[in-house]
Amino acid sequence: MRNKPFFFLFLFVAFLLSKNLSFAQISDTVGVVDTLRVGNSTAYPGSQVIVPVYAFNDEPLGAMVIPLKFSSSDLLCDSVSFVGTRISDAPLKGDTIDNVNGTIQFYAVTFTQIDPGSGLVANLFFTVKQNAPLQTVEIDTFSTSNPSVFLDFTYTFSVDMTPAFVKGGITIKEKNLAPQIKPIGTQYVVEGDTLRIKILADDPEGDSVKISLLNCPDGAFFADSGNGRATFRWTPPFTGPWSAVNSPFKVVFVASDGKNSSREDVEIKVIDKDLGLKAYSLEVGTDSGFFSDTVSIPITLVNPDSVGRMQLLLHFDPSALSLLSVSKANTRISNWEYFQYILNQPSPGDVKILAQSDILDTIVTKPVSPGEGVVANLNFRIILDPSPLSLLASVVFKFTNSTDNTFGGAYGQKFISQDKINYYEGGIYIKSFGTLIGDINLNGIQYEVGDVVLFSKFLIDPVKYPFNQEQQLNSDVNEDGICCTLADFILLLNRVLEGGNPGLVKLLAQGNRVQVSLLNSPSEISVLMDSKIPVGGALLVIKHPGIEFGEPILSSDAGGMTLLKKDDAGELRLLIYSPQAKYIESGQRRLLTIPVINGDANIELDKAYLSDYSGNLIQATVSFERNQEIPERFTLFQNYPNPFNPETNISFSLPVESEVNLKIYNLKGQLVNQLVNTRLSAGVHTFTWKGKDESGKDVSSGIYFYKLIADKYSETKKMVKIK
């Protein structure tokens, strides 16, 4: 095994020598003509742009050499990426970039084969020079005789041929500035009340602006008044899918000048009329630092009603942290007239914060309006060196009586009771000095899913997601002295998949923001997620002693993600990430399904680690539902598989016994089939549509809708049948 790298090197050198001795270019005459095609992209002076390169081959390939040329007076080639391409697994591949002469050469050599097919083989990252004129810059191939360089595909049966070539390029256009929408922020409304939003947008170049609405709630009113002004009104119902049961909802306002557009995503939190003030929450933020660093931790308040005073009591570890000050500057209550904090009472490490908007003097200061944001900042100095290991210094809410960590209206109004407030704790991750190999997101924890998300974004676009010096040092996972390589990324994936990081347990033992659960059926299990924020990656551990699983299948909700697995000794570890830096949308999502081949025993979701799109571990926001028999609410899940042929499964959950009607419609709104029309017990139910109409005939490929009506709940989802 020690000689294997030298054997690879020998083959690669022999391959390159054979190219230099072969001056003749032979066109492809074997089967269908192979093709190399450069894509077309649009950019503006000073911007970065990605140009894809695609290859088609009808016979297995052993190698390829791709020489390309471009205008060096207009473009700079920053890098060539093979991540997520057809040649990403080739053991020998590389590139040479010459920005002086405007050439790129990249190659791939495999010791098995590149299978016949078509698709992406490389992404070229360019920067358009600031002084580049408005034009289309071609990206072409080239050849030289000394040394011998030309476009070449090498077949596995030792034949070299030149594929057909289709050149591409970059069209450089004048940059158009998009109109900007005035920030709106999170909106709160009680069921039955009317929410009114005014949307204001202005174009920096004075162009006419039109505003449109995406994700319009049922029964909402929207009108574009022209010239960057629009109105939105909505009264959430008391029951059904648009009530508080499925809150929050997201609407998207888009402002366009006909050339460019911008969007404003607005979250609408609908409050249950019967729960009233239970929508309040207090949250301690998180941050990280080294010994002797000064770190600020925010306290965030979510209030569906006005707040004019508050009384907080928090506790921290005085052996790890020293509280320097508590500040209301640049917060939602920065204009409040009374603000005081008391340290080390009643115990060391305690801090009491008292604040009130108005103190009955000549100045009238109103309470803060309903909303969400920071109300205080705790400024700490880290006084503990945790080396050689990092640790979490928690900052928690402390309760000694019924008025601790509560708030209310102005003056003598009663405080909100603690049982109507959600509390989320945080703290400071104290990092040890020295390099933490594998800690890419710099949270003091090695080899967790957030590191995978951030590393994949760097590989796909290092210009947009650069590493700082500490991240570069931490990225040398294989410790070969070369940072930020694909080999480091692959080893990082393996180590995350293997597990063994006890620090994660401490991080995830807080809060209840993301819910991950298993959905059981006789032939398979599904992993479901209910998240209020987009998820960039996940690591799941499922215990299944005595049960044989088939290959896990990602659902359409996780489209664009990649799945890796390790199944050993009754423990299945699943890593979900995206090498293209994509993410899973927030909301109720089906992540994947796992076929059950045989066995009958308990299946348990043992652990679930999640990361957001930016590579941050989702801290203190994970809880687990373990094989929950009675669901908490009505839910219609996305069908799976989707797209499908010939059949697909449709699942839904019922919190109570209900009259259920499940129908299939075509694009014209015509009834195609009725799958369910009966009374069903509470629980999760799955039905299969075999792609047939009511007469038993196969329906044509296309878009269909399935609608569930259960008591007063109604929801419709889209699915696609393919040929």
Buried (B, 14 or more C-beta within 10 A) or exposed (E): EEEEEEEBEEBBEEBBEBBEEEEEEEEBEBEEBBBBBBBBBEBBBEBBBBBBBBBBBBBBBBBBBBBBBBBBEBBBBBBBBBBBBBBBEBEBBEBEBEBEEBBBBBBBBBEEBBEBEBEBBBBBBBBBBEEBEEEEBBBEBBEEEEEBBBBBBBBBEEBBBBBEBEBBBBBBBEEBEBBBBEEBEBBBBBBEEEBEBEBBBBBEEEBEBBBBBEEBBEEBEBEBEEEBBBBBEBBBBEBBBBBBBBBBBBBEBBBBBEBBBBBBEBBBBBBBBEEBBBBBBBBBBBBBBBBEBEBBBBBBBBBBBBBBBBBBBBBBBBEBBBBEEBBBEEBBBEEBBEBEBEEEEEEEBBBBBBBBBBEEEEEEBEBBEBBBBBBBBBBBBBBBEBEEEBBBBBBBBBBEEEBBBBBBBBEEEEBBBBEEBBBBBBBBBBBBEEBBBBBBBBBBBBBBBBBBBBBBBBBBBBEEBEBEEBBBBBBBBBEEEEBBBBEBBBBBBBBBBEBEBEBBEEBBEBBEBBBBBBBBBEEBBBBBBBBBBBBBBBBBBBBBEEBEBEEBBBBBBBEEBBBBBBBEEBBBBBBBBBBBBBBBEBBBBBBBBBEBEEEEEEBBBBBBBBBBBBBBBBBBBBBBBEEBEEBEEBBBBBBBBBBBEEEBBBBBBBBEEBEBBBBBBBEEEEEBBEBBEEEBEBBBBBBEBEBBBEEEEEBEEEEBBBBBBBBEBBBEBEBBBEE
